[in-house]
């Protein structure tokens, strides 16, 4: 954390990579891959702050605040026009976001996931600094619908629309960043091989 400097990025790393951001639609395996990387040494944040899906509850506050600026929520994201991350209402949320990131301390490597980040990478990317690495995990939309139906009672129309919005925004947000793309089916059916390949790639990037 940069102390009194409130304009620069939160993260300063001695190596090439300090931040790994997990992107993926809800119910697509983001929790599993986040916990796996945490067990392999990446900092996941204060234990007291973690929710049941290995998500920082402190980070969720600014995440939801950004969506609310556009009259949206995780299950009904609003229209976010080009340049939305530079609007005064969104910039006003930066102090909250910086405070949440500062809670991670200064680990060599941190890993952070919340599916809402798929929608908000243009806002978070400058705060992370040093061009974070992205791990993008995807799952077949019918499987996502089945899981959302079980957990939330969502029908196929809403589930497919959310799947499309989250994945499309995630791809746009990851543009220009080093990105590993994984499939949920590979993670479930070949967990050792898939995770080994992921870690080998990340290690090669520092």
Secondary structure as the mmCIF struct_conf table of DSSP 4:
data_model
#
loop_
_struct_conf.conf_type_id
_struct_conf.id
_struct_conf.beg_label_comp_id
_struct_conf.beg_label_asym_id
_struct_conf.beg_label_seq_id
_struct_conf.end_label_comp_id
_struct_conf.end_label_asym_id
_struct_conf.end_label_seq_id
TURN_TY1_P TURN_TY1_P1 UNK A 3 UNK A 4
BEND BEND1 UNK A 7 UNK A 8
BEND BEND2 UNK A 10 UNK A 10
BEND BEND3 UNK A 14 UNK A 16
STRN STRN1 UNK A 19 UNK A 23
TURN_TY1_P TURN_TY1_P2 UNK A 26 UNK A 27
BEND BEND4 UNK A 28 UNK A 29
HELX_RH_AL_P HELX_RH_AL_P1 UNK A 30 UNK A 39
TURN_TY1_P TURN_TY1_P3 UNK A 40 UNK A 41
STRN STRN2 UNK A 43 UNK A 43
HELX_RH_3T_P HELX_RH_3T_P1 UNK A 47 UNK A 49
STRN STRN3 UNK A 50 UNK A 50
TURN_TY1_P TURN_TY1_P4 UNK A 52 UNK A 53
BEND BEND5 UNK A 54 UNK A 54
STRN STRN4 UNK A 56 UNK A 56
HELX_RH_AL_P HELX_RH_AL_P2 UNK A 57 UNK A 69
TURN_TY1_P TURN_TY1_P5 UNK A 70 UNK A 71
STRN STRN5 UNK A 73 UNK A 73
TURN_TY1_P TURN_TY1_P6 UNK A 74 UNK A 75
STRN STRN6 UNK A 76 UNK A 76
TURN_TY1_P TURN_TY1_P7 UNK A 82 UNK A 83
HELX_RH_3T_P HELX_RH_3T_P2 UNK A 84 UNK A 86
BEND BEND6 UNK A 87 UNK A 87
HELX_RH_AL_P HELX_RH_AL_P3 UNK A 88 UNK A 91
TURN_TY1_P TURN_TY1_P8 UNK A 92 UNK A 93
HELX_RH_AL_P HELX_RH_AL_P4 UNK A 94 UNK A 102
TURN_TY1_P TURN_TY1_P9 UNK A 103 UNK A 104
BEND BEND7 UNK A 106 UNK A 106
BEND BEND8 UNK A 108 UNK A 109
STRN STRN7 UNK A 110 UNK A 113
TURN_TY1_P TURN_TY1_P10 UNK A 115 UNK A 116
HELX_RH_AL_P HELX_RH_AL_P5 UNK A 117 UNK A 128
BEND BEND9 UNK A 130 UNK A 130
STRN STRN8 UNK A 133 UNK A 138
HELX_RH_AL_P HELX_RH_AL_P6 UNK A 141 UNK A 152
HELX_RH_AL_P HELX_RH_AL_P7 UNK A 156 UNK A 174
TURN_TY1_P TURN_TY1_P11 UNK A 175 UNK A 176
BEND BEND10 UNK A 177 UNK A 177
STRN STRN9 UNK A 179 UNK A 183
HELX_RH_AL_P HELX_RH_AL_P8 UNK A 184 UNK A 189
BEND BEND11 UNK A 190 UNK A 190
HELX_RH_AL_P HELX_RH_AL_P9 UNK A 191 UNK A 204
TURN_TY1_P TURN_TY1_P12 UNK A 205 UNK A 205
#
